[in-house]
Amino acid sequence: MPVLNLATARNIIATAYQKSGEEGFKPLTIAVLDEGGHLIAVERQDGSSFMRPQIAIGKAYGAVALGEGSRWLNENAQTRPHFVQALNGVAGGGIVPVPGGVLIRDPETAKVVGAAGVTGDTSDNDEICAIAGIEAAGFTADVG
């Protein structure tokens, strides 16, 4: 069973950056949080704008806080905007409800052990990079 720690978070980030480079995506910022929403690691590539760390953390935070990938949050923001607005209010504005916040699940038990948030390119491309990093580290990615 893989363990989500600083070394694993760095591996997730490095692999997500590698995927981004292979695909020719824009510079990214990636955050990895544990199951309690605590930041393990965040990195901003050169050329990624200055507010990207907060966005990456917000994508991951929303996912881990609700136990749903941020794609689920995005869908609910469209169909139930008052619900997502209320959630974000309760969370002190810390939730970014767009794809790119991906739950990290234990591959054996399916338990949520954390989340990765990626931002910098389109939300779909951000999500692709998060999945690549999570799966390369031996976990199961859950986009919602």
C-alpha positions in Angstrom: 0.0 0.0 0.0 1.5 3.4 -1.0 1.8 6.1 1.6 1.1 9.7 1.0 4.0 11.7 2.4 6.4 14.4 1.3 8.4 12.1 -1.0 5.2 10.7 -2.6 3.8 14.2 -3.0 7.0 15.3 -4.8 6.7 12.2 -7.0 3.1 13.2 -7.9 4.2 16.7 -8.7 7.2 15.6 -10.8 5.2 13.2 -12.8 2.4 15.7 -13.4 5.0 18.2 -14.7 6.5 15.5 -16.9 3.0 14.8 -18.4 2.5 18.5 -18.9 5.8 18.8 -20.8 5.0 15.8 -23.0 1.7 17.3 -23.9 3.0 20.9 -24.4 0.7 22.4 -21.7 1.2 25.8 -20.1 3.2 26.1 -16.9 1.5 24.5 -14.0 1.2 24.8 -10.2 0.5 21.7 -8.3 -0.6 21.2 -4.6 -0.9 17.9 -2.7 -3.0 17.8 0.5 -3.5 15.0 2.9 -6.9 13.6 3.9 -7.4 16.3 6.5 -6.8 19.1 4.0 -3.3 19.9 5.2 -0.8 21.0 2.7 2.0 18.5 2.0 3.6 20.2 -0.9 3.0 22.9 -3.5 5.2 23.9 -6.5 4.8 26.6 -9.1 6.6 26.2 -12.4 8.4 29.2 -13.8 5.9 31.2 -15.8 2.9 30.1 -13.8 1.1 33.2 -12.5 1.4 34.3 -8.9 -2.1 33.3 -7.7 -1.8 29.7 -9.0 -0.8 28.2 -5.6 -4.0 29.4 -4.0 -6.0 28.0 -7.0 -4.3 24.6 -6.9 -4.8 24.4 -3.1 -8.5 25.4 -3.5 -9.1 22.7 -6.1 -7.5 20.0 -3.9 -9.2 21.4 -0.7 -12.7 21.3 -2.2 -12.1 17.7 -3.4 -10.8 16.4 -0.1 -13.3 18.4 2.0 -16.3 16.9 0.2 -14.9 13.5 -0.7 -15.6 14.2 -4.4 -13.3 15.3 -7.2 -13.6 18.8 -8.3 -15.3 17.7 -11.6 -18.3 16.8 -9.3 -18.1 20.3 -7.8 -18.0 21.9 -11.2 -21.1 20.0 -12.3 -22.9 21.1 -9.1 -21.8 24.7 -9.6 -23.7 24.6 -12.9 -26.8 22.8 -11.7 -27.0 23.9 -8.1 -25.1 27.2 -7.8 -26.6 28.1 -4.5 -25.4 24.9 -3.0 -21.8 25.4 -4.1 -21.9 29.0 -3.1 -23.0 28.0 0.4 -20.3 25.3 0.6 -17.7 27.9 -0.4 -19.1 30.3 2.2 -18.8 27.6 4.9 -15.3 26.9 3.7 -14.3 30.5 4.0 -14.0 30.9 0.2 -11.3 28.2 0.0 -13.0 25.9 -2.6 -12.3 26.3 -6.3 -15.1 24.3 -8.0 -13.5 23.5 -11.3 -11.8 20.3 -12.7 -8.2 19.8 -11.6 -8.8 18.8 -8.0 -8.4 15.0 -7.9 -8.9 12.7 -5.0 -6.0 10.4 -4.1 -7.4 7.0 -3.1 -5.7 4.0 -1.6 -5.7 1.4 -4.4 -6.6 -1.5 -2.0 -9.3 0.1 0.2 -10.5 3.0 -1.9 -10.1 5.2 1.2 -9.4 8.9 0.4 -5.8 9.7 1.6 -5.6 13.1 0.0 -6.0 15.2 -3.1 -3.9 16.9 -5.8 -4.9 20.2 -7.3 -3.4 21.3 -10.6 -3.9 24.7 -12.3 -2.3 26.6 -15.2 -3.7 25.2 -18.4 -7.3 24.3 -19.2 -9.1 22.5 -16.4 -9.3 19.3 -18.4 -5.5 19.4 -19.1 -4.9 20.2 -15.4 -6.9 17.1 -14.5 -4.9 14.9 -17.0 -1.7 15.9 -15.3 -3.1 15.3 -11.8 -4.3 11.8 -12.8 -0.9 11.0 -14.3 0.9 12.0 -11.1 -1.4 10.2 -8.8 -1.4 6.9 -10.8 2.3 6.9 -11.2 2.7 7.1 -7.4 0.6 3.9 -7.1 -2.7 5.5 -6.0 -6.1 5.6 -7.6 -7.2 8.9 -9.0 -10.8 10.0 -8.6 -12.0 13.1 -10.5 -15.6 13.0 -9.2 
